Amino acid sequence: MYKQRYSCYDLNLSDGESGGNKPMRTATVILILFFVFVSAASGQKAPIGSPIENFTLQDVDGKARSLTDLMGANGAVMIFLSTQCPVVRGYNERIAKIAADYKSKGINFVGIYSNSTEPLEMVRKHAAEHYTFPVLIDKGNRLADRLGANVTPEVYYVDAKSVLLYHGAIDNDRSGKNPTEQYLQTAFDASLSGKRIERTSANAFGCSIRRVGE
């Protein structure tokens, strides 16, 4: 996996710093690195064309929900999310709109929160503020590990028989200002029209999923 590391903060370091301050500046930069932005490589554990085994996780109210229960007439999208990731923050409106647009076409969104560092109340608040689709808590990162999910946001689109049709990024622009390739929606439209999905994967980019013990 190729990884890129960025700070989530803008550092205003003066041009006039003395050379003696460089070690301290480096240490400060390291200490404030909170998120690791990664590009998830194509070596996924769930191959395109393979069935995704049914799973059951609890929602934010403690109710057990399964993929089968949440499946739409034409499939479902499992989208890995985070309460704090700035990349997810930039996608929130797009995610909500795509979910609403395709729910009427029989494709249901299911949010998955796998970060071990995000408490339940934080997840509940974040989901209520941004999404209308159900969200599930992936305790111990079991589902993320099974599917090979590494970042947020990262999507897995399955048909009504739970066969994986598309995996990866939503589109090609984390800023949302000028996406030129709508990977997920293009996959939806092809599948709904009975056509072959030309691009079945695109490297997901965002913040790394924090596993238990990390």
Sequence and secondary structure as in RCSB ss.txt:
>XXXX:A:sequence
MYKQRYSCYDLNLSDGESGGNKPMRTATVILILFFVFVSAASGQKAPIGSPIENFTLQDVDGKARSLTDLMGANG
AVMIFLSTQCPVVRGYNERIAKIAADYKSKGINFVGIYSNSTEPLEMVRKHAAEHYTFPVLIDKGNRLADRLGAN
VTPEVYYVDAKSVLLYHGAIDNDRSGKNPTEQYLQTAFDASLSGKRIERTSANAFGCSIRRVGE
>XXXX:A:secstr
 EE    SS     TT  GGGHHHHHHHHHHH    EEE  S  SS TTSB    EEEETTS EEEHHHH BTTB
EEEEEE SS HHHHHHHHHHHHHHHHHHTTT EEEEEE  TTS HHHHHHHHHHH SS EEE GGGHHHHHHT  
EESEEEEE TT BEEEEE S S TTSS     HHHHHHHHHHTT   S  EE  EEEE   TT 
